[in-house]
Amino acid sequence: MCKRAGAAASWVGPNKLAFFPHKHVGITSADQISQFASNEVKVHFLRPEVILFYPALRKLVNESNGVFLSIQKLKTSQTANNCKPEMLKYSKQYRSILRACVEELQDLAEKSVPEKKALYENLQTIFYNLECVWHLTEILYVDVIQGDVVLPQLLEWVRFHFPSREIMAMKILARKKIGADLENVDYWESVFGCALHGKLDIVRALLTLHSKADHSAFLAAENSLRNMPVFNVYGGYSIKEFTIRWKQWQMSLSQSIDSKAFSIDPMLESLMKLVVGTELWEFSKYAEAWYELLVAKLLYTAPCCKQPELARYANTIGMKWQTVKKTSLLVLDNIYLALMESDLHQVIKEIQYMNDNGWFAAHLTDLLYHCGRLNIVDKDQINVTDMLHESLILDYGSTMMGHHSLWQCGASYLEHCPEQGHARLEVLLQTIPLGSEARIRKIIDVAKQNNMPEVVSSICKIQGLKCIKQNRLGNALAWALKSQDVLFATHIADRFLRHYVDHAEIQCKDLLENLGSCMLVSDRLTFLGKYCEFHQMYGIGEFREAARLLVSLIVSNLAPKYFWSILLTDAIPLLETDDLVFSSQDTYELLRAVQRRGDDPKFQDKVSIFRLAAARNLSRAIIVEGNRPD
Amino acid sequence: MFEAHSINAEHKDLIHDIAYDFYGQRMATCSSDQFVKVWDEDEHENWHLTASWKAHSGSVWKVTWAHPEFGQVLATCSFDRTAAVWEEIVGEGSGPGERGMRHWIRRTNLVDSRTSVTDVKFAPKTLGLLLATCSSDGVVRIYEAPDAMNLSQWTLQHDITCKLPCSCLAWNPSLSRLHPPMIAVGSDDASPSNGGKVFIYEYSENARRWTKTDTIASINDAVHDIAFAPNLGRSYHTLAVATKDVRIISVKPLPDSAANGQARFEISTLAQFDDHYCTVWRVCWNIMGTILASSGDDGCVRLWKDNYINNWKCVAVLKGDGTSAQSSDNATSATQNSNHTAVQPALSTTRYQRIVPTISMMAEMDKVIQAPLSMNSKKYQTSSIKGRSNKWVMPGIPSEAYFEPPPPNIAKSKNKK
């Protein structure tokens, strides 16, 4: 029907869309039944699925929020230069949060029913990949590597993420049987796999289990592998010295290969060719990803490769991988490539499509930003780093604000967006559905912290209005006081007074008697408060005080028109008390008031009584006052 | 997990307008059947019809909510030449634990127009309880309820005569006190010779009247809908216009322009899209003013978003068909997903990649795109980014790469344990 009639959409709240068939009518359209009148009219609701709202990911969201906030604190207390070790610590915290999350998802997947299982497994894939990318980013951009030689870290990264060959090797080693090559079909696969990852100790252990392990060729190979120099920052050699040693070792090994020292076993020979750095692509079948080959290439041909040179190697291997494997690079591969090529702009572009609702992009970008590693210019060579950084955090914060219980977390992100965060928070705070009083209090607290008095006032007013609708005047007044809205407070005070006029009882006495300075919000409320005080005094027999209050109420002229008859009626018993409570001055005021205001029809039957009482009181007062010594 | 669902609106004819309250928890619909219906969402996200009444004696064109500070208040306008203000009353004497009966009563009927009233909008709440209407005879009227607690008294404060028939109006939602109250009015007069079709009116506190301060000269075609984006601290206003295409216009107030008699605004077109290939009828901003939804005769809703350097792009095309469940030619993604609701994330991970080349730097991409892709109902077809994906392939990246699933790394993480 949408297709035939056309469609329209409206936004529901911050992130939902309602979609309905709609035919436009212009000013000239006639008012007639459309051709679609017989069809069922439907409204469709669409909402983006936010995986971060799954309960399983709640921990991730909250914990990462904590780390994010500590980074922001760090930024304000320290300069960017000397906080590198701190940043590394935070990066590791993020990664451990990710890993904990993956493990939890794994547990959940094992325990749950098949339909749920698939979901958790997919989430695992997403977050596992995030961790992998984060790890590489940490190595290349956050960690401070002595001498800039990245190979050891890269090796660790690859070993960590591709452990299958090592596990295979461990299984073979566990059997401790000579002749492992004959018993295990995957013997050579695990040897080459470990060699690609630079796990030479395992390779050597495996070689000793070979059926021909006693042969001189194997012994020579073992020896050669043992003596391979491995670069270590703390190894005591400078890069130059190391390179010389390594070159010498390589030379002697390649001489051995040339002299057919390893030719008794073709597999052994090709292993040594790999190690000496002459062959690489034959082993691509043992690698699952192009970067496995990359680290092998670096290990055996350029062990001292520095980060700037990495890009060239990565690019060559990446390109060749595609032709050799006849595949093209996947998204993740492209991210790794961009990371190695130091193209952070591209990285940030790509990581936004990781399907994690912006969690990764926001947090990783923020980390890099605070490490001072982000420097992104647009096509006009204008530095847009700040804008990019803020837009990612804004988006993430806004997403979180859309959840009924994660909004506080979202607010904490928006608070750290200097440009647009405040305005956006102001809008979004007000759209959080007001639920329980506890939640409203939380919303108000956040608004107060961020200096948004208008938001506080608005929320209180809405809440007050709701209370009025439910006839809970006391609550409504409490909200009106919080909102500090004069008109609204006046309106509610009026309601109280009118209720008194109609029913001769004061509602919510406790509240009204304890208003204190709050009553000054509006004149009408002040009047109400004072009038209650009058009742209180009268009730406990403090007639003199009561009379004083009553006179001041009358003189102040604050009373609404409909309330004058009540005020004047209240004066009558006080005029007739045994002890004199109104002075002659007071009585004149009362008489003046009755002259001006006593025309209320409800008061007509009391006018004569009032005048009589006033006259008698006046006479008593004049006598008392006349007898007073000056 | 229910990410999309449908309700039957129970109207006897097409819906002309749907309005949501401030929190997105209440929905008001209006239709040619002269009825207005109010729906409430429960905590399980189901919508319940809570009120339905015959509001006018003609088609009801538009319905709109007042800010909740004024209570539960609706305004409607109709072909019957009137606009009306409605308030919800919760009946007293409800049983314990049971909500009182709700009903809507007409607080006022605004009968000044002599022709069909085409649009009605409440002013931003900072201006008080103000209501603007516009009608096909080209008059914009501004009403005020002087006492916000009393909705039955409305006074006609101003009437502004535009020279052309008015089809739509929008208040500038800016909360800044630096900006005087502003209304944009659109006309669907079809003749280009009559000049610009979007007029901007501002209220002058000193003169106590509304004056036309500018006309957007670049739009000469009929205008069907306009909407200001919420102004979140920007120095300029953003106006979306539905005309023969989608336009996003920036209206930037110039300082001191009133004094020297120069133009009041610097008006520039931020974006212009003809992707609908037909007239655009409606435009609608999300609450943050970050995503614009536009719709037209083609039955598609397109979502537009800008990035951190204000580059506007299409982020999604939604195509809905509530009746023809069997048309599955382009429903591959929908059906795949509907088999398995639970696998949505990963399916969309892989499916996403198709879209990747089309848009760069769309942080909100996933939010938007995922909507159609993760749809549960078979009745939805998603023609995700038709056509555009071909146009926007990034150079140097073979697009086939994106069709492959991500490497199954997860197996390894398990082995590790």
Chai-1 contact restraints between the chains, C-beta under 6 A:
chainA,res_idxA,chainB,res_idxB,connection_type,confidence,min_distance_angstrom,max_distance_angstrom,comment,restraint_id
A,M1,B,G322,contact,1.0,0.0,6.0,A-B,restraint_1
A,M1,B,T323,contact,1.0,0.0,6.0,A-B,restraint_2
A,C2,B,G299,contact,1.0,0.0,6.0,A-B,restraint_3
A,C2,B,G320,contact,1.0,0.0,6.0,A-B,restraint_4
A,C2,B,D321,contact,1.0,0.0,6.0,A-B,restraint_5
A,K3,B,G299,contact,1.0,0.0,6.0,A-B,restraint_6
A,K3,B,D321,contact,1.0,0.0,6.0,A-B,restraint_7
A,G6,B,D297,contact,1.0,0.0,6.0,A-B,restraint_8
A,G6,B,G299,contact,1.0,0.0,6.0,A-B,restraint_9
A,A7,B,S295,contact,1.0,0.0,6.0,A-B,restraint_10
A,A7,B,G299,contact,1.0,0.0,6.0,A-B,restraint_11
A,A7,B,V301,contact,1.0,0.0,6.0,A-B,restraint_12
A,A8,B,R282,contact,1.0,0.0,6.0,A-B,restraint_13
A,A8,B,S295,contact,1.0,0.0,6.0,A-B,restraint_14
A,A9,B,A293,contact,1.0,0.0,6.0,A-B,restraint_15
A,A9,B,S295,contact,1.0,0.0,6.0,A-B,restraint_16
A,A9,B,V301,contact,1.0,0.0,6.0,A-B,restraint_17
A,S10,B,I18,contact,1.0,0.0,6.0,A-B,restraint_18
A,S10,B,C284,contact,1.0,0.0,6.0,A-B,restraint_19
A,W11,B,C284,contact,1.0,0.0,6.0,A-B,restraint_20
A,W11,B,N286,contact,1.0,0.0,6.0,A-B,restraint_21
A,V12,B,Y20,contact,1.0,0.0,6.0,A-B,restraint_22
A,V12,B,G24,contact,1.0,0.0,6.0,A-B,restraint_23
A,G13,B,G24,contact,1.0,0.0,6.0,A-B,restraint_24
A,P14,B,I287,contact,1.0,0.0,6.0,A-B,restraint_25
A,A18,B,I18,contact,1.0,0.0,6.0,A-B,restraint_26
A,F19,B,G320,contact,1.0,0.0,6.0,A-B,restraint_27
A,F20,B,I15,contact,1.0,0.0,6.0,A-B,restraint_28
A,K23,B,L14,contact,1.0,0.0,6.0,A-B,restraint_29
A,H24,B,W281,contact,1.0,0.0,6.0,A-B,restraint_30
A,G26,B,D188,contact,1.0,0.0,6.0,A-B,restraint_31
A,I27,B,T118,contact,1.0,0.0,6.0,A-B,restraint_32
A,I27,B,S136,contact,1.0,0.0,6.0,A-B,restraint_33
A,I27,B,P165,contact,1.0,0.0,6.0,A-B,restraint_34
A,I27,B,S167,contact,1.0,0.0,6.0,A-B,restraint_35
A,I27,B,D188,contact,1.0,0.0,6.0,A-B,restraint_36
A,D31,B,G58,contact,1.0,0.0,6.0,A-B,restraint_37
A,D31,B,S59,contact,1.0,0.0,6.0,A-B,restraint_38
A,D31,B,F79,contact,1.0,0.0,6.0,A-B,restraint_39
A,I33,B,D13,contact,1.0,0.0,6.0,A-B,restraint_40
A,S34,B,D13,contact,1.0,0.0,6.0,A-B,restraint_41
A,S34,B,L14,contact,1.0,0.0,6.0,A-B,restraint_42
A,F36,B,L14,contact,1.0,0.0,6.0,A-B,restraint_43
A,A37,B,D13,contact,1.0,0.0,6.0,A-B,restraint_44
A,E40,B,N8,contact,1.0,0.0,6.0,A-B,restraint_45
A,V41,B,A9,contact,1.0,0.0,6.0,A-B,restraint_46
A,V41,B,H11,contact,1.0,0.0,6.0,A-B,restraint_47
A,V41,B,I15,contact,1.0,0.0,6.0,A-B,restraint_48
A,K42,B,S6,contact,1.0,0.0,6.0,A-B,restraint_49
A,K42,B,N8,contact,1.0,0.0,6.0,A-B,restraint_50
A,K42,B,G322,contact,1.0,0.0,6.0,A-B,restraint_51
A,V43,B,I7,contact,1.0,0.0,6.0,A-B,restraint_52
A,V43,B,A9,contact,1.0,0.0,6.0,A-B,restraint_53
A,H44,B,S6,contact,1.0,0.0,6.0,A-B,restraint_54
A,H44,B,G320,contact,1.0,0.0,6.0,A-B,restraint_55
A,F45,B,H5,contact,1.0,0.0,6.0,A-B,restraint_56
A,L46,B,A4,contact,1.0,0.0,6.0,A-B,restraint_57
A,L46,B,A371,contact,1.0,0.0,6.0,A-B,restraint_58
A,R47,B,E3,contact,1.0,0.0,6.0,A-B,restraint_59
A,P48,B,K367,contact,1.0,0.0,6.0,A-B,restraint_60
A,P48,B,Q370,contact,1.0,0.0,6.0,A-B,restraint_61
A,P48,B,A371,contact,1.0,0.0,6.0,A-B,restraint_62
A,E49,B,E3,contact,1.0,0.0,6.0,A-B,restraint_63
A,E49,B,Q370,contact,1.0,0.0,6.0,A-B,restraint_64
A,E49,B,S374,contact,1.0,0.0,6.0,A-B,restraint_65
A,I51,B,P345,contact,1.0,0.0,6.0,A-B,restraint_66
A,E115,B,A342,contact,1.0,0.0,6.0,A-B,restraint_67
A,A118,B,A342,contact,1.0,0.0,6.0,A-B,restraint_68
A,A118,B,V343,contact,1.0,0.0,6.0,A-B,restraint_69
A,L119,B,A342,contact,1.0,0.0,6.0,A-B,restraint_70
A,N122,B,V343,contact,1.0,0.0,6.0,A-B,restraint_71
A,N122,B,P345,contact,1.0,0.0,6.0,A-B,restraint_72
A,N122,B,A346,contact,1.0,0.0,6.0,A-B,restraint_73
A,Q124,B,I410,contact,1.0,0.0,6.0,A-B,restraint_74
A,T125,B,I410,contact,1.0,0.0,6.0,A-B,restraint_75
A,Y128,B,N409,contact,1.0,0.0,6.0,A-B,restraint_76
A,Y128,B,I410,contact,1.0,0.0,6.0,A-B,restraint_77
A,Y128,B,S413,contact,1.0,0.0,6.0,A-B,restraint_78
A,P163,B,K412,contact,1.0,0.0,6.0,A-B,restraint_79
A,P163,B,N415,contact,1.0,0.0,6.0,A-B,restraint_80
A,P163,B,K416,contact,1.0,0.0,6.0,A-B,restraint_81
A,S164,B,K412,contact,1.0,0.0,6.0,A-B,restraint_82
A,S164,B,N415,contact,1.0,0.0,6.0,A-B,restraint_83
A,I167,B,N415,contact,1.0,0.0,6.0,A-B,restraint_84
A,S328,B,P398,contact,1.0,0.0,6.0,A-B,restraint_85
A,S328,B,E400,contact,1.0,0.0,6.0,A-B,restraint_86
A,S328,B,A401,contact,1.0,0.0,6.0,A-B,restraint_87
A,L329,B,A401,contact,1.0,0.0,6.0,A-B,restraint_88
A,L330,B,E404,contact,1.0,0.0,6.0,A-B,restraint_89
A,V331,B,Q353,contact,1.0,0.0,6.0,A-B,restraint_90
A,L332,B,P406,contact,1.0,0.0,6.0,A-B,restraint_91
A,K349,B,S360,contact,1.0,0.0,6.0,A-B,restraint_92
A,K349,B,M361,contact,1.0,0.0,6.0,A-B,restraint_93
A,Q352,B,A363,contact,1.0,0.0,6.0,A-B,restraint_94
A,Y353,B,Y352,contact,1.0,0.0,6.0,A-B,restraint_95
A,Y353,B,V356,contact,1.0,0.0,6.0,A-B,restraint_96
A,N355,B,P345,contact,1.0,0.0,6.0,A-B,restraint_97
A,N355,B,T349,contact,1.0,0.0,6.0,A-B,restraint_98
A,N355,B,D366,contact,1.0,0.0,6.0,A-B,restraint_99
A,N357,B,D366,contact,1.0,0.0,6.0,A-B,restraint_100
A,G358,B,A363,contact,1.0,0.0,6.0,A-B,restraint_101
A,D378,B,I309,contact,1.0,0.0,6.0,A-B,restraint_102
A,V384,B,I309,contact,1.0,0.0,6.0,A-B,restraint_103
A,M387,B,Y308,contact,1.0,0.0,6.0,A-B,restraint_104
A,L388,B,Y308,contact,1.0,0.0,6.0,A-B,restraint_105
A,S391,B,Y308,contact,1.0,0.0,6.0,A-B,restraint_106
A,L392,B,A363,contact,1.0,0.0,6.0,A-B,restraint_107
A,D395,B,A363,contact,1.0,0.0,6.0,A-B,restraint_108
A,D395,B,E364,contact,1.0,0.0,6.0,A-B,restraint_109
A,Q420,B,L232,contact,1.0,0.0,6.0,A-B,restraint_110
A,Q420,B,G233,contact,1.0,0.0,6.0,A-B,restraint_111
A,A423,B,L232,contact,1.0,0.0,6.0,A-B,restraint_112
A,A423,B,G233,contact,1.0,0.0,6.0,A-B,restraint_113
A,R424,B,L232,contact,1.0,0.0,6.0,A-B,restraint_114
A,R424,B,M288,contact,1.0,0.0,6.0,A-B,restraint_115
A,T431,B,Y23,contact,1.0,0.0,6.0,A-B,restraint_116
A,T431,B,I287,contact,1.0,0.0,6.0,A-B,restraint_117
A,P433,B,Y23,contact,1.0,0.0,6.0,A-B,restraint_118
A,P433,B,Q25,contact,1.0,0.0,6.0,A-B,restraint_119
A,S458,B,E69,contact,1.0,0.0,6.0,A-B,restraint_120
A,K461,B,E69,contact,1.0,0.0,6.0,A-B,restraint_121
A,I462,B,P68,contact,1.0,0.0,6.0,A-B,restraint_122
A,I462,B,E69,contact,1.0,0.0,6.0,A-B,restraint_123
A,L465,B,G71,contact,1.0,0.0,6.0,A-B,restraint_124
A,K469,B,V90,contact,1.0,0.0,6.0,A-B,restraint_125
A,H491,B,M149,contact,1.0,0.0,6.0,A-B,restraint_126
